[in-house]
Structures are given as C-alpha cells and as structure tokens.
C-alpha cells in the first residue's frame, strides 16, 4: 500500500504543476522614486498628469535611443520591455485622465502638454521597425497611444466647453458637491 501511494504521488505531483495557473510577470513600470513623486502629486491633478507625461516620454526616448543600436537579442528584449512598460504607463495615465475629468477637475493645462507629447510618441513608435521579438508589444503600444490621443482630444474639447460654461469652476482640482 505504501509503495502504491508513493508511486501515485510521484506521478501526480509533477503533473499537478501544469494545472496551476501560469504566473504572469509583474512589471514595475516606475521606479520607487517615481512612485513617490506620483503619490506626492496625488491631490494636484495637473502635476500628477504632467509627471505621467514626463515618465511616458522617458520611455519613448529610451525606445528611440535603442532603435539606433545594432540589432541583437539583448537589444530586442530591452525594446520589448520598454514597450510593455510604456504601454502600461499610458494606460495608467489614461485611467487617471478619466478619473480627474469625471470629478470635473480642470486639467486643461496637462491635457495641452499631453496633446503635444502624444504625437511625438506615436512618431517614435511608428518609426520603430518591427522585429519578431517585440512586434506584438509595438502594436499594443501604438494602439494604446492612439487610444490616449483620441481621449486627450475628446477630453480637451469637453473640458474647454465645460469651463467656458462654468467660469466660476476654472482651476478647480475637484468639483465640490452642491
């Protein structure tokens, strides 16, 4: 009986590992210092959005710099990592935009800067020649950038219209309940 149990354990345990869900790689898109900067700017919507814009821009510049290096497996992996991080950060930025505009925070200043930055990011991503190692990440980054661009344009128009109609609320960081 003991031998049969040991036999079953020896067969079942190695096979059970394949039943466990694969652990997804958890990426840190921001350094601890950047996270702290975001946290400190948390109650100031324009400052927080400007930081996100700055950090995404840094990723775009790293990708641009890497694109000029000679082709290698290490270079392709670095570009893939940068693209994944940039995409995650753009998505986080977009979520923050929606949150602040839902609260009627006046983020037009940050939106204007973002409106200037997004086309530069798009140009960098489109200029990056696709390679099998990072082609999927590149496509996702371009899609995220396009989504962000559309949201920025829409929100800038909505905010301009809203604050032209509600002049007394210009510059507010959050709509106060009536």
N, C-alpha and C positions, 0 to 999 in steps of 0.2 A: 504494500500500500504506500509506504514512504517513497519507494522508487518511482511509482506511478505519479505521485504528487510532484516530486522533483522534476520528472520528465515533463509534466504539463506546465509547470512554472517555467521551465527552461524554454519551452516552445511559445507559451503565451506572452510572457513579459517582453521579449524583443519585438514581437508583432504588435503589442499594445501601444508602443511608441508611435507607430504610424497612425493610430486612431486619435492621438492628441492633436488639437489644432496647432497649426504651424505658428510659431511666434513671429509676429510682424516686427521688423526692425523699427525701434523707436528712435526717431531722429531728433536731435536738438538743433533747431534752426537758428537759435540765438545763443550768444554766449551768456554766462551769468551776469556779466556787467550790462549787457544789452537788456536782459530781462529786468534788471533793477531799474534801468532808465525808463523802460516802458511802464513799470509799476509806479514809479515816482510821477510820471506824467499822466497817470490814470484818470485824474479828475479834470485834466485840461485837454479836451478833445483835439484841438488843433496841434498841440505839442505832441500828443501821442501819435496822431496820424502822420505828422512830419517825421517822427522817429521811424515809424514803419516804412515810410517812403525812403528814408535815408538807408535803412538796412537792406531793403529790396534793391536799391540802387547799388549798394556794395556788392551784392550777389551778381547783379548784371555786369558790373565791371570785372569781377573775378572771372566770369564766364567769357567775357570778351578777351581778357588777357590770356586765358587758357587756350582760346581758339587759335592764337598765333603761335603756340608752341608746336614742336614737331609731334607727329602722331605717335602715340604709344598706348599701351593698355592702361598704364597708370594715369595718363592724361585723360583718356576717355572715362575712366572711373571717377576722376575728380570732377569732370564736367557733369557727369550723371548725378553725382552727389549735390553739386551746386544747383543744378536744375531742380532736383527734388526739393531742396531746401527753399529755393526761390519760389517755387510753386506753392508750397505750404505757407510761406510767409505772405504771398499775395492773397491767398485765400483767407488768411487770418486778418489781413488788412481790410479786405472786402467785408468780412463779418463785422469788424469794428465800424466801418463806414455805415453799414446798415443800422447798427445799434445806435450810433450817435444821431443819425438823421431821423430815426424813429422817435428819438427823445427830443427832436427839434433843436438840437444843439447847432449853433451857427458854425459850420466847419467849411465855409466857403474859401477861406484863406488856404487851408490844407488841400481842399479839392483843386484849387487853381494850380498849386505846386504839383500835385499828383497828375493833373491833366497835362502838364508839361513833361513829366517824367515817364509816363506810361508809353508814349510813342517811341521814346529812346530805348526803353526795354524791349519793345516789340521789334525795333530795327536790329538790336543785338541778337535776339532770338532767331529772327528770320535770316540773318546773315550767317548764323552758325550752320555749317554744313552738317547734315545728318550723318551719323555713324550708327551701326547696329547697336553698339553698347549703350548709347543714350538717346536713340531716336524716339523711343516712346516717351521718355521724360521731356524731351524737347517739345514734342507735340502737346503734351499736357501743359507745359509752361506757356506755350503760345496760346492755348485755349484759355488758360487762367488769365493771362494778360489781356486777351480780347474781352473776356467777361468783365474784368476790372475796368477796362477802358469804357465799355458800354455803361457800367454802373456809375462811374465817375461823371460821365457826360450827363446822364439822366439826373443824378443827384445834384449836380451843379445847377442845372436848369430848375429843378424843383426847389432848391434852396433859394436861388435868386428870386424866383416868383414868390415864394413864401415870405421871405424877409422884405421884399418890396411891398407886400400887402400888410405885413405886421412889423412896421418900422420900430415899434417900441421893444421888440424882442431881439433886435440885432445884437450880435456879440454875446448872446447868452450861451452858457455851456450846457444847459439843460432846461427844458420847459418846466415851469413851475405849475402845479395844479391850481386851477381857478378856485 
